[in-house]
């Protein structure tokens, strides 16, 4: 048989290296016909087949290369790689071991050993194996990146940094090196640089699910929840969506005020992972937050009662029910048995509970966190709890001083510093130190408001200004006779009291809630954002089609008493809603802009002045729509809502034609009791400062 064609061999290898695996495969098959015992051709044919997704054929040819290339370490190495990809770590380790036996300095095989340990969760073993690999070649990038990743899993971020940095400097364009460096920086609290690394990596691998999840983690920690949600969704769409991603997604949903959607997501996750303890705990937590303590109790009853996290959740649930004494009894034994300080969260929670049971006994409240406060520097969370204890005792001077002292520490990150300034401002506000409160609020906008994205989009579109300039004389308010119901929306932004009404209304037995997953479709059906030209100029037939798309899944002719659209609605979207649904009802909690601005400052939101300016313009449009279009609006003063949530909810039900609902009424009371609102008229105290900028 003739010798293999050297030119064809070079071309086949070039095609393989450039990723043209199908073309390379064809040439390697021809080369093997010329030289059937060539182990290199068999190996590259197998790798070409595996790269095209045919693992069975890939295994066959790589295994053949092992037989043909007796004594060739690279054949065992690549066979080990295929076994690793196939989820067979033990078999892969055997092949890597054979490669190392043939070549003790085979850095790729030694790195393969470390990767098998890393994938198996044996991070300490991985560190040892990868350090050995680097002794064979100190500059081998995969070993550097894998070692940094293993150290990250062990939370040894300082030790991981030089390895990640060396890998990134050697290959600044590598998405793997960028991702590993991002994880290291995230662990070190360097959030700006971590975010940049993940974004750079995503620009090179835009469909990589794990990268989307890592970036979302950074955004979540920075309380940019709406943006984080977009990346968590992309992570799950790209098949990276374990329990941790689902839980983190639920945290963002909760913080933007969409607890029902968060609970729905977790319920689906519980079907997929029925034995996952973290999912069950998070479901219990959200049931509690959502005002459903019985559901929370049922979930906790299925978990190990001796589990410290279960004990802490039961304590939180008791506290939410107003039984701080029972909460304290649950936590006391856990903290007493915590000789090594493992249960920090239990200590923090017990301090809070003791303070709530007896606000004046600050000594008893301090005892569980005393060791945390004595550290150098003190644990920031412990200082925050201690300041709260002092506040409860009306010792605002001590509360403020604890926070001022903590702010002097150089170890506090920029993100935590903003949180502390916000907390200090709130404390000075309660102490009636207006100037100091205002000065710290200017440094304390530490998170993006959950509604900021909607407000910013409204501001940027110019639609609100366009509607304010329109006289509404040409607005068509004729009804449609197509059998679709007219929706009810609850307008308003966080802090207006909207949350006290929306969740109980959604749970009313006579109310049908439009599914949250279809919100984007419904907004698109109305063509939002839509200015006067688009809304007033739309043909009636076009509007009827949009109504059908908006109400997809709702049976015509047999509507429930109320069809609730539970999403947020900015004022500039209401004209489009009314054009399509002239009989829509808007429930509008009304709050003084100065009080709402103060509420947002207390919550730590950024860009309060910009948002409150937009809200003032929204109020102007609401008044115009109400006066000129005979709008079906139910206005509810926040004062009334806060003072008598149950009675206000009863009045709302009556005006909507709903029967009284005892459980929903009680839920309104529970949500009011769990939420903190600034006192009526308190915001006006800061208006002179706000007007000066």
LINZIKA-V661431 format. One record per residue. RES is the residue in one small letter. PHI is phi in degrees with one decimal (* if undefined). D_CENTER is the distance of its C-alpha to the mean C-alpha in Angstrom with 1 decimal. Layout:
res: [RES;RES]
phi: [PHI;PHI]
d_center: [D_CENTER;D_CENTER]
//
This chain:
res: [x;x;x;x;x;x;x;x;x;x;x;x;x;x;x;x;x;x;x;x;x;x;x;x;x;x;x;x;x;x;x;x;x;x;x;x;x;x;x;x;x;x;x;x;x;x;x;x;x;x;x;x;x;x;x;x;x;x;x;x;x;x;x;x;x;x;x;x;x;x;x;x;x;x;x;x;x;x;x;x;x;x;x;x;x;x;x;x;x;x;x;x;x;x;x;x;x;x;x;x;x;x;x;x;x;x;x;x;x;x;x;x;x;x;x;x;x;x;x;x;x;x;x;x;x;x;x;x;x;x;x;x;x;x;x;x;x;x;x;x;x;x;x;x;x;x;x;x;x;x;x;x;x;x;x;x;x;x;x;x;x;x;x;x;x;x;x;x;x;x;x;x;x;x;x;x;x;x;x;x;x;x;x;x;x;x;x;x;x;x;x;x;x;x;x;x;x;x;x;x;x;x;x;x;x;x;x;x;x;x;x;x;x;x;x;x;x;x;x;x;x;x;x;x;x;x;x;x;x;x;x;x;x;x;x;x;x;x;x;x;x;x;x;x;x;x;x;x;x;x;x;x;x;x;x;x;x;x;x;x;x;x;x;x;x;x;x;x;x;x;x;x;x;x;x;x;x;x;x;x;x;x;x;x;x;x;x;x;x;x;x;x;x;x;x;x;x;x;x;x;x;x;x;x;x;x;x;x;x;x;x;x;x;x;x;x;x;x;x;x;x;x;x;x;x;x;x;x;x;x;x;x;x;x;x;x;x;x;x;x;x;x;x;x;x;x;x;x;x;x;x;x;x;x;x;x;x;x;x;x;x;x;x;x;x;x;x;x;x;x;x;x;x;x;x;x;x;x;x;x;x;x;x;x;x;x;x;x;x;x;x;x;x;x;x;x;x;x;x;x;x;x;x;x;x;x;x;x;x;x;x;x;x;x;x;x;x;x;x;x;x;x;x;x;x;x;x;x;x;x;x;x;x;x;x;x;x;x;x;x;x;x;x;x;x;x;x;x;x;x;x;x;x;x;x;x;x;x;x;x;x;x;x;x;x;x;x;x;x;x;x;x;x;x;x;x;x;x;x;x;x;x;x;x;x;x;x;x;x;x;x;x;x;x;x;x;x;x;x;x;x;x;x;x;x;x;x;x;x;x;x;x;x;x;x;x;x;x;x;x;x;x;x;x;x;x;x;x;x;x;x;x;x;x;x;x;x;x;x;x;x;x;x;x;x;x;x;x;x;x;x;x;x;x;x;x;x;x;x;x;x;x;x;x;x;x;x;x;x;x;x;x;x;x;x;x;x;x;x;x;x;x;x;x;x;x;x;x;x;x;x;x;x;x;x;x;x;x;x;x;x;x;x;x;x;x;x;x;x;x;x;x;x;x;x;x;x;x;x;x;x;x;x;x;x;x;x;x;x;x;x;x;x;x;x;x;x;x;x;x;x;x;x;x;x;x;x;x;x;x;x;x;x;x;x;x;x;x;x;x;x;x;x;x;x;x;x;x;x;x;x;x;x;x;x;x;x;x;x;x;x;x;x;x;x;x;x;x;x;x;x;x;x]
phi: [*;-71.2;-65.8;-62.7;-68.5;-63.4;-65.2;-65.2;-62.4;-63.1;-64.9;-62.5;-65.2;-63.8;-62.4;-63.4;-65.4;-91.3;87.3;-91.9;-70.8;-64.8;-66.1;-63.4;-56.1;-60.2;-71.6;-64.4;-64.1;-66.4;-66.0;-69.1;-65.1;-77.3;-142.6;-62.9;-105.1;-82.5;-66.1;-67.8;-65.1;-62.1;-62.5;-70.1;-64.8;-61.5;-68.5;-64.3;-65.2;-63.5;-67.6;-92.5;98.0;-96.0;-67.1;-61.5;-68.7;-61.7;-59.2;-58.7;-77.5;-68.2;-62.2;-63.3;-66.2;-62.4;-67.3;-74.3;-100.1;-52.0;94.2;-96.2;-63.3;-65.6;-66.7;-66.8;-61.2;-68.7;-63.5;-62.3;-63.3;-63.3;-65.3;-62.0;-63.6;-84.7;75.9;-121.0;-63.2;-65.0;-65.5;-63.5;-61.7;-62.0;-69.1;-62.9;-63.0;-67.2;-63.2;-69.0;-62.1;-79.8;-145.7;-58.4;-100.8;-74.9;-65.3;-64.3;-67.0;-65.1;-66.2;-58.6;-57.9;-63.6;-67.1;-61.2;-65.3;-61.0;-66.9;-85.9;84.3;-94.2;-70.4;-65.3;-64.4;-59.5;-59.1;-61.9;-67.9;-73.8;-65.6;-63.4;-59.6;-70.7;-69.9;-76.9;-155.6;-67.1;-111.1;-75.5;-60.9;-58.4;-70.1;-61.4;-65.2;-67.5;-64.8;-61.1;-63.8;-63.1;-68.0;-61.5;-61.5;-87.7;61.1;-100.3;-69.9;-63.1;-72.2;-71.7;-55.6;-61.8;-71.0;-64.9;-65.7;-65.0;-64.2;-70.6;-65.6;-71.4;-145.4;-64.9;-94.3;-73.2;-63.4;-66.3;-64.6;-65.0;-65.7;-65.6;-63.4;-59.4;-67.4;-63.7;-64.0;-61.7;-65.1;-85.0;82.8;-92.0;-71.3;-60.4;-69.9;-62.2;-60.3;-62.6;-60.8;-66.1;-66.9;-63.3;-64.4;-66.8;-64.9;-95.6;-136.0;-66.5;-106.4;-87.3;-59.7;-64.6;-63.0;-61.7;-66.3;-65.3;-64.1;-60.8;-60.1;-63.2;-64.3;-64.7;-62.4;-86.0;60.6;-98.0;-68.9;-62.7;-68.5;-60.9;-58.8;-59.3;-79.1;-64.0;-62.5;-65.4;-61.3;-69.1;-63.5;-99.6;64.7;-124.9;-155.4;-74.1;-58.7;-63.1;-63.9;-62.4;-64.0;-62.9;-62.5;-65.1;-63.6;-64.9;-62.1;-62.2;-73.0;-92.0;92.1;-105.9;-64.6;-57.9;-66.6;-63.1;-66.7;-64.5;-60.5;-69.6;-64.1;-64.9;-63.6;-65.1;-68.6;-77.6;-124.1;-64.9;-100.5;-77.2;-65.7;-64.5;-64.5;-62.8;-63.7;-67.4;-62.0;-63.4;-61.6;-71.5;-62.0;-64.9;-62.5;-79.8;79.6;-123.8;-64.7;-64.9;-63.7;-62.0;-62.5;-62.3;-67.0;-68.7;-65.4;-88.0;-103.1;-64.2;-66.5;-89.4;-65.6;-55.3;-68.5;-67.8;-60.6;-64.4;-68.2;-63.1;-65.8;-62.3;-65.9;-61.6;-63.8;-62.7;-84.3;86.6;-108.3;-64.5;-64.8;-65.2;-61.6;-63.8;-63.6;-70.3;-82.9;-53.2;-63.8;-64.8;-74.3;-61.4;-88.4;-95.7;-72.7;-101.2;72.2;-70.3;-97.5;-61.2;-62.9;-65.3;-63.4;-63.2;-67.6;-64.5;-59.1;-63.6;-63.5;-62.0;-66.3;-72.4;-70.3;-140.7;-57.7;-79.8;-89.6;-70.0;-64.3;-66.5;-69.2;-74.4;-53.9;-66.2;-109.7;-57.9;-63.9;-69.7;-75.9;-83.8;-65.7;-120.9;-76.8;-65.4;-67.1;-54.3;-62.5;-68.5;-63.9;-61.5;-65.6;-63.2;-64.2;-67.1;-59.7;-64.5;-60.2;-59.8;-87.8;62.3;-97.9;-67.9;-61.7;-66.1;-61.9;-66.6;-65.6;-60.3;-73.4;-61.2;-64.5;-65.2;-65.4;-76.8;-70.9;-78.5;-85.3;-76.2;-70.9;-60.5;-62.9;-66.3;-63.2;-65.1;-62.0;-65.4;-61.9;-63.2;-63.0;-66.5;-60.7;-62.3;-69.0;-63.0;-62.4;-67.7;-82.4;65.0;-97.6;-62.6;-63.2;-68.6;-61.8;-61.5;-61.2;-77.2;-63.2;-65.0;-105.8;-114.1;-79.4;-100.2;-146.1;-77.7;-62.5;-61.4;-100.3;-61.4;-62.9;-65.0;-65.9;-65.9;-63.2;-63.7;-64.3;-69.6;-75.8;75.6;-68.0;-60.8;-63.1;-64.5;-70.8;-64.2;-83.9;-91.6;-84.8;64.5;-69.1;-98.0;-73.8;-89.6;-111.5;-66.7;-75.4;-111.2;-113.3;-118.7;85.3;-80.8;-73.6;-93.8;-73.7;-112.2;-122.3;-108.4;-82.0;96.4;-115.8;-51.8;97.9;-83.7;99.3;-52.6;-63.5;-70.7;-95.4;-65.1;-64.2;-62.8;-65.8;-64.2;-89.7;-66.3;-63.4;-96.4;-109.4;-104.7;-99.9;-63.3;-61.5;-59.5;-63.2;-94.4;-61.2;-61.1;-60.1;-68.7;-65.1;-66.6;-61.1;-85.4;72.0;-75.3;-73.4;-131.5;-89.0;-56.2;-60.3;-69.0;-75.0;-73.9;-91.9;-70.9;-68.5;-61.3;-64.2;-64.8;-64.5;-63.2;-64.1;-65.5;-60.2;-63.6;-66.7;-61.7;-97.2;-53.5;92.6;-94.4;-72.8;-74.5;81.2;-129.7;-73.8;-70.0;-58.3;-138.8;-107.9;-98.9;-97.4;-91.0;-74.3;-80.4;-127.9;-74.1;-60.3;-67.8;-89.0;-66.1;-56.2;-64.2;-61.5;-70.0;-65.5;-85.3;-133.3;-60.3;-94.5;-59.9;-111.6;-113.5;-92.3;-122.8;-68.5;-109.4;-136.1;-62.4;-54.8;-66.7;-68.9;-66.2;-61.0;-65.2;-57.9;-68.6;-66.8;-59.3;-75.7;85.2;-74.5;-85.4;55.7;-65.1;-61.7;-63.0;-69.6;-72.3;-63.0;-67.2;-65.4;-61.1;-68.4;-62.4;-59.6;-63.0;-68.4;-57.1;-63.4;-64.5;-63.7;-64.9;-77.7;-97.6;-113.0;50.7;-64.4;-79.5;-121.7;-110.9;-85.8;-130.8;-67.6;-61.5;-57.4;-63.2;-65.4;-75.0;-78.1;-143.2;-62.3;-67.7;-64.3;-66.1;-65.2;-60.1;-64.1;-61.9;-59.1;-62.0;-70.0;-89.4;79.4;-98.9;-72.2;-58.2;-131.0;-60.5;-66.7;-65.3;-61.6;-65.5;-64.1;-59.0;-66.4;-66.4;-65.0;-60.7;-68.1;-88.5;-99.7;-110.1;-123.7;-69.0;-66.9;-57.6;85.4;-71.3;-65.6;-64.2;-64.2;-103.4;-61.6;-59.7;-70.5;-64.9;-68.3;-84.1;80.8]
d_center: [64.2;63.5;61.1;57.6;57.2;55.9;54.7;52.8;51.2;50.0;48.7;46.8;45.2;44.2;42.7;40.7;39.4;38.3;36.4;39.0;39.1;41.1;43.8;43.9;44.2;47.3;49.0;48.3;49.9;53.0;53.2;53.1;55.9;57.9;56.9;55.6;55.4;53.3;50.3;48.4;48.6;47.6;44.5;43.4;44.1;41.9;39.0;39.5;39.3;36.2;34.5;35.2;33.6;36.8;36.2;39.3;41.6;39.9;40.5;44.1;45.0;43.2;44.9;48.2;47.6;47.4;50.8;52.3;51.1;52.3;51.5;48.9;45.7;43.6;44.2;42.8;39.8;38.8;39.5;37.2;34.4;34.9;34.8;31.6;30.0;31.5;29.9;33.2;32.7;36.0;38.1;36.3;37.1;40.7;41.0;39.5;41.9;44.8;43.8;43.8;47.1;48.6;47.0;45.8;44.3;42.2;39.0;37.1;38.1;37.3;33.8;33.5;34.4;31.6;29.0;30.2;29.7;26.2;25.2;26.9;24.9;28.1;26.8;29.9;32.2;30.2;30.7;34.4;34.9;33.1;35.1;38.2;37.2;36.9;40.4;41.6;39.9;38.1;36.6;35.2;31.7;30.2;31.4;30.0;26.5;26.6;28.0;25.3;22.6;24.6;24.8;21.0;20.7;23.3;21.4;24.6;23.0;26.2;28.2;25.9;25.9;29.5;29.2;26.1;27.8;31.0;29.4;27.7;30.9;32.8;30.6;28.5;27.6;26.3;22.7;23.0;24.2;21.6;18.8;20.5;21.2;17.6;16.7;19.7;19.0;15.4;17.3;19.9;17.6;18.7;15.4;17.4;19.2;16.4;14.6;18.1;18.8;15.8;16.6;20.3;19.7;17.9;20.8;23.0;21.1;19.0;18.6;17.5;14.5;14.0;14.1;11.3;9.1;10.7;10.2;6.4;6.8;9.2;7.6;5.0;8.4;10.1;8.4;8.4;5.6;7.8;8.4;5.2;5.2;8.7;8.6;6.8;9.5;12.0;11.5;12.3;15.0;16.5;16.9;14.3;12.4;13.5;12.7;10.4;8.1;8.5;8.0;4.7;3.9;6.4;5.4;3.6;6.7;8.8;8.6;9.7;12.3;11.8;12.6;15.0;12.7;10.3;13.7;15.0;12.4;13.1;16.7;16.9;15.4;18.1;20.7;19.7;19.5;21.8;22.6;19.2;19.3;15.7;14.8;17.8;16.9;13.5;15.3;17.9;15.7;14.3;17.9;19.1;16.7;17.7;21.3;22.3;23.7;26.1;23.4;21.7;25.1;25.8;22.8;23.6;27.2;26.5;25.2;27.4;28.5;29.3;25.8;24.8;21.2;22.7;25.2;22.7;20.8;24.3;25.1;22.1;23.1;26.7;25.8;23.9;27.1;29.1;30.7;29.9;33.1;31.9;28.6;30.7;33.0;30.2;28.9;32.4;33.4;30.1;30.5;34.2;33.9;31.3;33.9;31.7;28.8;26.4;24.9;23.7;21.2;24.2;26.4;24.1;23.8;27.5;28.4;26.5;28.2;31.6;31.2;30.4;33.4;35.8;34.5;37.7;37.7;35.6;37.4;36.1;32.5;32.7;34.2;31.1;29.4;32.7;32.3;28.8;30.3;33.3;31.4;31.9;29.6;28.5;25.0;22.9;21.3;24.9;26.1;23.6;24.7;28.3;28.1;26.8;29.8;32.2;30.8;31.5;35.0;35.4;35.9;33.9;35.9;34.8;31.1;31.2;33.2;30.8;28.0;30.5;31.5;28.1;27.5;30.6;29.1;28.6;26.0;23.3;20.7;20.5;17.0;18.4;21.6;20.0;18.5;22.0;23.8;21.9;22.7;26.3;26.7;25.8;28.4;31.0;30.5;31.4;34.3;35.4;35.3;34.2;34.9;32.9;30.0;30.0;30.3;27.3;25.1;26.0;24.3;21.5;19.1;16.2;13.2;12.8;13.7;11.6;14.8;15.7;15.0;17.4;19.9;19.9;20.5;23.3;24.8;24.9;26.4;29.3;29.4;29.5;32.5;34.2;34.0;35.3;38.2;39.1;41.7;40.3;44.0;43.4;40.5;41.2;40.4;42.4;41.0;40.3;42.1;39.9;38.8;35.2;33.9;33.0;29.4;28.4;25.5;24.3;24.0;23.0;20.0;18.2;21.0;23.7;23.8;22.3;20.0;23.3;24.7;22.1;20.9;24.6;25.8;23.5;24.8;28.4;30.6;32.1;28.9;27.3;23.8;23.1;20.4;16.9;16.7;19.8;18.6;18.6;22.0;23.4;22.6;24.2;27.1;27.9;27.8;25.4;25.6;29.3;32.1;35.5;37.2;34.8;34.7;38.4;39.6;38.0;40.6;40.6;40.4;37.2;35.7;36.8;35.0;31.8;32.2;32.6;29.4;27.5;28.8;28.5;28.8;30.5;34.1;36.7;39.4;37.8;35.0;33.6;34.5;31.2;28.7;25.5;23.1;20.1;18.1;18.4;21.7;22.8;26.6;27.4;26.3;28.6;31.8;30.6;29.6;33.1;34.8;33.5;33.5;36.3;36.2;32.5;31.9;29.6;28.8;28.5;27.7;29.7;29.0;30.9;29.1;30.1;28.5;25.3;25.2;25.8;23.0;20.5;22.1;21.8;18.1;17.8;16.9;18.2;20.9;22.3;25.7;24.5;22.5;25.4;27.9;26.2;26.2;29.9;30.6;28.7;31.0;33.9;32.9;32.3;35.9;37.3;35.9;37.0;40.5;41.3;39.7;40.4;36.7;35.8;33.8;33.4;32.9;31.8;32.3;29.5;32.4;33.6;30.2;29.5;33.1;33.5;30.3;32.2;35.1;33.1;31.2;34.6;35.9;33.0;33.7;37.4;36.9;34.7;37.4;35.4;37.1;36.1;33.3;33.6;30.2;28.3;30.5;29.6;25.9;26.3;28.1;25.5;22.6;25.0;25.9;22.3;21.4;23.0;24.7;27.0;30.7;32.4;34.1;32.6;30.9;34.3;35.2;33.0;34.0;36.9;34.5;32.0;35.0;36.0;32.6]
//
